[in-house]
Each structure stands twice: as C-alpha cells, then as structure tokens.
Amino acid sequence: MVVNIERLFSRKAKTLRASEIRELLKITQIPDMISFGGGLPNPSAFPIDIVHDCIEKVFKSDIKNAMQYGSTEGLNTLRGALAKRMKTKKNINCELHDIIITTGAQQALFLSAFCFLDTGDTYLSSVPTYLGAVQAFSAFEANCESIPMTEDDIDIDSLRRNLERLHRTGINPKFLYTVSNFQNPSGETLSLSHRKELLDIASEYDFLIIEDDPYGELIFEGESIPPIKSFDTKGRVIYISTFSKILAPGFRLGWVIASKDIIDKLVLAKQAADLCTNIFSQYVAYEYINGGYLNKQVLEIKKLYKRKRDIMIKAINKYFPKEISYNIPKGGMFIWITLPKNVNTNLMLQKAIAEKIAYVPGDAFYPDGGNYNSIRLNFSFSEDETIIKGVHRLSEVIKKEIKLKYNNGPVIQEGV
Ligand SMILES: Cc1ncc(COP(=O)(O)O)c(C=O)c1O
C-alpha cells in the first residue's frame, strides 16, 4: 500500500514551509553567479592554523573525553571561559551555571520557543527580523506581533500602542525577540536608551526578552553598547550568542545566558533534542579562548569585514541610482537598501538572477510580508573585486527596474 505521508505528518510538521527565497537562492551556485544573498562569513576569516593547533592540544590533553558524550549543559571549562568573557566584554554578571552551550544560536532559539510558546501564543519582534528566528517560533504555531523600526531603532511608541491593544484583548505576549547589534538584516543597532526602555516595558507588561547577539563583537567603529542582559537584575532576558561569526559556523556552537529556572528548562528540552552539543567542538573552542586566540582573531575579522563594507558602500555610491537609500552599518555583515516604493524586489530577483546577481528581497524578513521595496546585501562573503562587480551588475538591474516603473506610472509616494 502506498503511504499517504501527508496524512501522517503532525500538525506542526504540516505548517513547516520551504522558503521560496531560499529555494531561489539555491540556484545561485551556478558558475559566474555573484551572490550577496547568503549570510555567510568569509572563509578567509576562519582561523585554520589556530584551529589545527587547538585540535592538537585537545589530542594531547583529553582526547578520550573529547570523544565521549558530554553533559547537556556543555563543557564546564568552556562555560567558565564564556562566563568570564561575558563579564569582561559585555558586563553581563553571570556564572558558569547561568550558561548552556547549544548547537548554534539557532538551536537556542528553537529550544527557547519550545519552552515558552504554546499554539496560538503571541510574541513580539521588531521588523525586519532574522528569518531563522521566525521559522523557529512559527514551528510552535505562535503569532508574531511585528513592531516596526523607526529610521534606525525599534519604534517604542508603536511597541507601547501594540501592547495596549493586545492587553485590551487579553493577549499577553510571552517575549520580545530582538537582535540588539548590527541586525540581520537591517545592520542597525538598538540605542542604549531603548535597551533600557525595552527592559522597563518588559517588566511593566511582564514578558521576557530574547536578545540574540551574534554580531556584537564585529564592531568596526564607535563604542560597543552593553547588551540588554547587562541591565537585567530580575532574570527577564535570555541572551543568545554564537561562535559562528567569531570562529566558524561549522563548529555549530552557541550559548545562552539566562536565569537558573530558564537554564534548567532549556537543559531538559535539549536532552530531548540532542542530548548534548558536539563535545569535540567544545574542547577546541575552549582551547581557542584559553590560548588567547579569540581576541586576536576577532580583530582580524573586524578588519576584513570593515574593508569589505567600505568597498561595497563605495561601489553603491558610484553605481546605484540616486533614488535608492541605504544605511552604513557600524558592524556585522549586512547592508539594507531601500528602493522606490513601487519597485517589487521579489519580482526583480528573477531578473537579477538572470543577470547573475543575487540578493535577498526585504519582504522575506517580515513575518507578515508586505515590504516589497527593500533588499539585504551581504558584504562579508565575496572577494573584494567581486563586490564591486556585483554592485555594478545589480545597479544595472535596479536602474532598468526603476525606469520601467517610471514608464508605467508615477512613483507611489509614502503614505499613499
Ligand atoms: C540573528 C541571527 N541569529 C542566529 C543565527 C544562527 O546562528 P548559528 O550559526 O549560531 O546557529 C544567525 C545566523 O546567521 C543570525 O543571523
């Protein structure tokens, strides 16, 4: 008998959908294609020789344990080293027992969703936001209340209005999700005052904050702003970070800092998910921190990415038409471009791919959709020359699209 597999899938599994954009971007692997679409670190930022040395140390010191199952919480030496680093670098007051090591930040998001979201629950997220978080939260059939950004920061007035409205209808959001530094996709950073205000609002309305911070270390200029977690004295913030951008994503190592009650629950959820994070990776990452390599490598990565950002900005200034606007991110891996209102960047992507240039349309970063005139460009991955070539190619596609739209009628102005 032929299996009717659809009938057997769980309700949650049935809600999982492949992202059209991800599918489309798969074809970007064809030769000569330039892709600013993926959010990949540059392979030359991987500390290959250092990792080699670290692995040798693991082989010499404790290889048998490095090949054994580990504890669900994570390797104690690594947790201790992270606690120390988070105190000195981020001003987060935490001890070893406040930390769990996860299989990347992505698992931390998924486990947090598992622990806090029931079907029909509501969470808040500033938009545009990280697609992977929306995917993790949607898997638990939760509703997202999107909070817009102002020019460069979360719109606090809109957040308050939304909370009042939800409150009147008896809805109490479980948490607010935010990427505090050099956001994926917008490149923006929450201001200090808004970080503090978010925590006050979370306390007033009694919800948690999930602060996702994969890019905070990749700061090119200005002062680092302390994370929301550093002001949290009541255990209201779940802080998530990762080795993906400061070592290599292939290690699949992330971590969570949260109150004991939350960590205990995450540990149980993780036991059910994968027992423990790759223990060999954890040993290597510990040597990477303990040997003093991490700080040096972060300096190298920042230098590399700053150069790439500058090259991309210079090329944008040179080639893009005057109708577009963009931000200059002070760190991270992404530039957010806004096109005239009547350009649909979802539709334009097909044309761009035909010209062998790819990007991610902004709409993909809005859980409710509806933002059609923006795009995210990644500057960390491509070679310097390729960045210039790619921006040039894309500028031609954009110019053609704008011209086409002008010929088809006037530009629709904001608010119309
Ligand atoms: C904002 C954000 N959070 C989480 C992740 C997932 O990171 P990881 O590789 O640690 O799972 C990413 C990956 O790009 C990201 O941009």
The ligand as an SDF file (V2000), in Angstrom:
LIG
                    3D

 16 16  0  0  0  0  0  0  0  0999 V2000
   20.4430   36.9550   14.0490 C   0  0  0  0  0  0  0  0  0  0  0  0
   20.9040   35.5480   13.9630 C   0  0  0  0  0  0  0  0  0  0  0  0
   20.6270   34.7020   14.9600 N   0  0  0  0  0  0  0  0  0  0  0  0
   21.0110   33.4200   14.9160 C   0  0  0  0  0  0  0  0  0  0  0  0
   21.7240   32.9180   13.8470 C   0  0  0  0  0  0  0  0  0  0  0  0
   22.1080   31.4620   13.8330 C   0  0  0  0  0  0  0  0  0  0  0  0
   23.4450   31.3190   14.1570 O   0  0  0  0  0  0  0  0  0  0  0  0
   24.1450   29.9150   14.4130 P   0  0  0  0  0  0  0  0  0  0  0  0
   25.0330   29.6820   13.2620 O   0  0  0  0  0  0  0  0  0  0  0  0
   24.8890   30.1070   15.6880 O   0  0  0  0  0  0  0  0  0  0  0  0
   23.0790   28.8840   14.5660 O   0  0  0  0  0  0  0  0  0  0  0  0
   22.0450   33.7600   12.7810 C   0  0  0  0  0  0  0  0  0  0  0  0
   22.7800   33.2430   11.6130 C   0  0  0  0  0  0  0  0  0  0  0  0
   23.1240   33.8880   10.6990 O   0  0  0  0  0  0  0  0  0  0  0  0
   21.6190   35.1140   12.8340 C   0  0  0  0  0  0  0  0  0  0  0  0
   21.8910   35.9910   11.8460 O   0  0  0  0  0  0  0  0  0  0  0  0
  1  2  1  0
  2  3  1  0
  2 15  2  0
  3  4  2  0
  4  5  1  0
  5  6  1  0
  5 12  2  0
  6  7  1  0
  7  8  1  0
  8  9  2  0
  8 10  1  0
  8 11  1  0
 12 13  1  0
 12 15  1  0
 13 14  2  0
 15 16  1  0
M  END
$$$$
